[in-house]
């Protein structure tokens, strides 16, 4: 077997290989990136690498690393984010990759001049947790996983009939050239309260927005108080055909929730989930509307922004956003019909590497993790 860096012309083959690996949890789903496997990485950063493990030109494993400049412990630093590690059931491929993992980490650190590698794992995926996080034999040279933060991916599917806008007179406007400077200043101030934030000045904001395919300044929802000060913002966005999540089957709990949503739709309360492939034999993706650049001064402002984003979304779309465990104002509103999936953010360290200072228990900052980049 040989390990090599993927090239642009490998995108279609990588996407086809990646699609064969379902993500397990309350529902089993597979990810379809069409013909461009690298498209989600280009939204995150201009710097990324994908390694592929091949046996006679057949792909047996892949792993990607996206390097981003982020705010970490009040300093702008390059950090590598490990993504999309997929290894076939071929035992030889598993053993081969375990021998390559640490050298690949070292190569990524050396190539991009970064010192930290971070990965996101679903806490509902027992197979992934058993393979990477939980105690195992130390005979194989693998990195150590340290839990950094937990967050919930919240999906909002409807409103109860007695729900009402908490701040009906709150002024919510679209982003424009007239308010962009105030918006950037607000996002910078809020970002300083989080680690892994990707906006720290005007240039970083414009760079991020320029990379974000399909997201425009006019898509931002900006909340203003009576003195015309910004008190919250959010940017609803759909990934389009860049990355589709196709439900293959639902667990009993998820199936019951989907049936409840079907009933609620007849009453005008909810929006339904996509039917699973196991039933219709048709691959149809979940209709996510991601809530990005989400900041608010309090829970009522957040819920008002959520209300506006939900009302403006298409009838078949539901809202998805991330909530760090320590940011209580973004908890699921009680008058909404919603679900959540738990995730863990892990720092990967070499066996002889000392834990970085931001892992110290005295660091209580929440983190920024856009929902599109967590899956």
N, C-alpha and C positions, 0 to 999 in steps of 0.2 A: 504493500500500500504506500501511496505517496501523499504528502500534505503540501498543498499549494495555495497561493492567494488567488481568489476568484477574479475574473476579468469581466468587463461589461458584457461581452458576448456570452457569458455563462448565465446571465440573468434568468432566461426562460427555464433552463434545466434546474437551476436552484429553486425557482418558484415551484416547479413541479414536484421536486423532492420534498420541499418544505410542506407542501399541501398534504402529503401522505401521513403527517404526524398530527393526530388530534390533540387538542387541549382538553384535559379532563377536569371535572369538578361537578357542580350541580347540573351542568349540561356539558355534553361532549361536542366540541365544535372543531372544525379545521379552518385554516387560514388560507385564503386565496389572494395572491398578489398579482394575478394576471400573468403578464409576460415580463414584468419589471420587478424582480426581487428586491432591488436596491432602493426603490422609490421612497419607502418610509425613512430610510437612513438619510437621504438627501434633504428631507424636511428638518431633521434634527441638526445636521452638521455637514460641513464640507469635507470632514475627515472621517473616513470609516474604512474598515478592512473586513473581508469575509474570507475565512479559511475553509477549504474543502478537502475532505479526506476521500481519496479515490482508490479504487481497485480496478485496474484495466478499464479506465474511463467511466466506470460506474461510480456515482457519488454514494458514499457510505456514511458521511457525516459532514456537518457544517457548524461553524461558530462565527459570529460577527462581533465586531468591536466598533463602537461609535464614540469618537472623542469630542467632547464639548468643553468649552470654557464656562465655568460655573462659579458662583459665589460659594465658597466653602470656608467656614470659620472667618468670615468677613474679608476674605481675600479671593481674588479672581485666579482660578487654577484650572489647568486642563485635567479632566477626569475621563477615564475610559468607561463606557457602559457596555457590559457584556450582554448580547442579545442572541436569541434564536439558536441556542445550542441544541442540535438535533443529531443523534447518532442512531444508526440502524440497529436492528437486533442481532446483527452479525457479531458474534463474540470477538472475533479478531479485530473488528473495527472498534469495539469498546476498549479492548486492551491497548490498541494502537493509540487511540485518542488520549487515554490516561497518561501515556508516556509523552505526549506532545503538549499537554495543557500548560505545564509550568514554563517550558521554553517559549511557547506562544505568548504567555503573559509577559515574560521578559522582553520579547521582541516588540510587543505593543508599547510597553513602557519606554523602551529605547527609541523606537521610531517616532513617537509623538511627544516625548519628553514629559510624560505624566507619571505619577507615583501611585495612583489609586484606581482600582477596578471595582465597579459597582454593578450589581445585577438585581433584577426584580423577579421574585418567584411567587406564584399563587399559593397561598396557604391552604387552599382546598385540594391541591394536586399532591396527594400523598406519595405518588411514584417519584416525582421530582424531588420532594423533600427527603425521601429515603435515599435517593441516589447522591444528593449533593450536601445536605445539611446535617442530617442526623448521624450519630456515631457509626463508624465503619472501620474496617481494617486500614491501618496506616501503611501497609506494604506498598500501595500504589502512590506515586508522587502526585498528589492532588492539592489544590489550594484549600485553605481553611475559610469557612464561611462565618462571618460575624454579623448578627442581626443589628441593623442600624436604626431603622424606623419601620413602623407598620402604618398602613393606610387602607382605607376602604374604597373600592370602586363602587359608586352609587349609581344605580339606574332608576330613573323616574318614569313611571308608566301611566300615571293618571292622578286625578284629584278627587277627593271625596266631595259629595254634593254640598256639604256645609262649609267647605274651604273658602276662604276669602283672601284677597290681597292684603297683607299686613299693613302696607303703607300705600293706600290708594292714590294719595296726592304726591308721591315721590316722582320727581321728574327724571325720566330716562330718555336719553338722546342717543343718536347714532354718533359714531366717531367721525370726525371731519378735520379739515385743516385748521378750523377755528379753535378746536379743543385738544388737538394732538399734543401740544406742549404740556398742558395741564395733565393729560392722561399719562404721558411718559413720566412726569414727575411723581404722580401718584403710584404708578407701578414700581418705580425705583424705590420709593419709601417703603412700600409693602414688601418688596423682594428682599430688603435688608433684614427682614424678620425671619427669613427662611434660608436654609442651606440648599445647595444645588440649584439656586435660582439662576436664570439665564439672562436677566436684564439688570444692568447696573448703571447704564448711562443711555443717552439718546441713540448713540450709534449701535449699541447691542440690541436695542429694541427694533430699530429699522432693519438690521441684519436678520434678526429672527423672523420678522414679518415678511421680508422678501423671500426667504427660503420656504415659508409656509405656503405651499401650493393651494391656491383657491381661497385663502383668507385675506380679506382686505380691511383697511381701516374702517370702512363704512359698515363692516359686520359687527364692530364692537358695540355693546350696550353699556352706556355710561350713566351712572346714577348721580344726580346733583342734589344738594341740600338747598334750603331756602336762601342761603348766601352765595349760591352758585359755586360751591366747592364740591369737588368730586368725592363721593363717599363709597363708591363701588363700581366694579366693571366686570364684564365677562364677554367672551368672544365665541358664540356658537359656530360650529364648523362641522361639515360632513366630509368624510374621507373620500367620497365618491368611489371610483373603481380602483383606487390605490391599494386598498386592503379591505377585503370582505371577510367577515366571520360567519361561517356557514354552520348552523346547528345540525348535528348529526342525530342526536337523541337527547332526551331530557330525563333526568332522574325523576323519581316519583314526586319529590318535593317540588322540583321545577315544573313538572307536568301539571301538578295541581295549581300552581301559580299561573301557568299559562291558561288553564281552563277558567280560572277566576277572572283573568283579564278579558277573555272572550265574553264572559257574562257581563262584566262591567261595561264593555263597549256598547252593548245593547241599551244600556242606561245612559250612555254618554259620559261615563266616568273615565274610561281607560283607553289605552292603545294596545293592540295585541302583539304578541311575539310571533316571529316567523315559524311556520310549521317545519318540523324536523325532516331531514332527508330520509330517515328510516320509514317515514309514513308515505310520502309522495314520490320518493326517488327523484326529486328535483332539487338542485342545489340553489338555494335562495339565501342571501345574507341577512343578518340582523341589521335593522335600520338605526344605527347609532347617530346621534347628534352630540358631538363632543363639546363640553363647556370648558374652554381654555381661557387663560389669562384671568382666572377667577380670583377676585379680591373684593372684600366688603368690610365695612367698619363694624357691622353687627349682624345678627341673624335675621332681623326683619328686612334689612336691605338685601341680604343674600336671597331670601325667599322671594322678594319682589323681582329681582333679576331673573331668578329661576322661573317665576310665573310668566314673565315676558318672553323668555327664550322658549318655553314650552308652548305658549300660544302661537308663536311665530313659526314653530317647526311644522313640517308636513304632518298630515294625519296618521301616517304610518311610522313616524319617527318618535323615538323616546330619548330623553336627555341622559347623558352619562358624564359624571365628573368624579374627581378624586377628593377624598377628605382624609387628611392626616388625623391620626387618633387624638392629637393634642389640640386640634383646631375645632373647638366645639360649635362655633357659630355656623359651620358648614354641615352639621349633622342633618340627617334626613328630617324634613318637616313632618310633623305628626299628621297633618291633614292631607298628606300626599300618599299615593300608593307607589311604593318603591321597593327595591331590593338592594342587597349589597354583597360584594365579594371581597374577602380579606386578602391582602397582599403583604409581603415582607420585602424590605429593601436590605440587601446584604452587601457587605464589603468583603471582597475576596483578598486574602493575604497569602503571600508565600509562606512556606513552613517556618522560615527563619526571620520573617518580617515582623517588626513591632507594630502593635495597633496604633493607628494615627490618633492625633490629639482630639479630633472631632468625635471619636467614639467614646470619649470620657463621659461618665454619667452626668457631669455638671453641664454638659451641652444639652439644653432642652429645646433647641430650635426645632420647629417643624421643617418639612422639606417641600420642595416643589417637584411634582411629578405629574406632567400632563397626561391625561387619560389615554391618549392615542399611543403614547410611548410605553405604557405599562404592559400592554398585551403583546 
